[in-house]
Amino acid sequence: FPNGLETGLLARCSATRSHVMSSERYLFLIKGSLVMAQPLAAPETGELLTSLLQQGFVVAPLPVWASNAEQALACYEAAAQRQVFADALAGRAL
């Protein structure tokens, strides 16, 4: 990450709520290259999760606190990039 970018992302989203003001917890639903961010507390989440899981989506093991879906997706992408980098450093194939 460019100097300070990762710190800025962590300030806006976190795995714990204590780091983010006026935020909600998001789950990520994945199917192929499609990633959807869904607020956990939204009234439609239960029905939507059931439908998407039946369609072959999976729930990513990375819930985050974020102010909105766009920010939540940015957090997810940043975490995915960090994992690719960690795998490369560990000598695993990209």
Secondary structure as the mmCIF struct_conf table of DSSP 4:
data_model
#
loop_
_struct_conf.conf_type_id
_struct_conf.id
_struct_conf.beg_label_comp_id
_struct_conf.beg_label_asym_id
_struct_conf.beg_label_seq_id
_struct_conf.end_label_comp_id
_struct_conf.end_label_asym_id
_struct_conf.end_label_seq_id
TURN_TY1_P TURN_TY1_P1 ASN A 3 GLY A 4
HELX_RH_AL_P HELX_RH_AL_P1 LEU A 5 ARG A 12
STRN STRN1 SER A 14 SER A 14
BEND BEND1 ALA A 15 THR A 16
HELX_RH_3T_P HELX_RH_3T_P1 ARG A 17 HIS A 19
BEND BEND2 MET A 21 SER A 22
STRN STRN2 GLU A 24 LYS A 31
TURN_TY1_P TURN_TY1_P2 GLY A 32 SER A 33
STRN STRN3 LEU A 34 PRO A 39
TURN_TY1_P TURN_TY1_P3 LEU A 40 ALA A 41
BEND BEND3 ALA A 42 ALA A 42
TURN_TY1_P TURN_TY1_P4 PRO A 43 GLU A 44
HELX_RH_AL_P HELX_RH_AL_P2 THR A 45 GLN A 54
TURN_TY1_P TURN_TY1_P5 GLN A 55 GLY A 56
STRN STRN4 VAL A 58 VAL A 59
BEND BEND4 PRO A 61 PRO A 61
STRN STRN5 VAL A 64 ALA A 66
BEND BEND5 SER A 67 ASN A 68
HELX_RH_AL_P HELX_RH_AL_P3 ALA A 69 LEU A 89
TURN_TY1_P TURN_TY1_P6 ALA A 90 GLY A 91
#
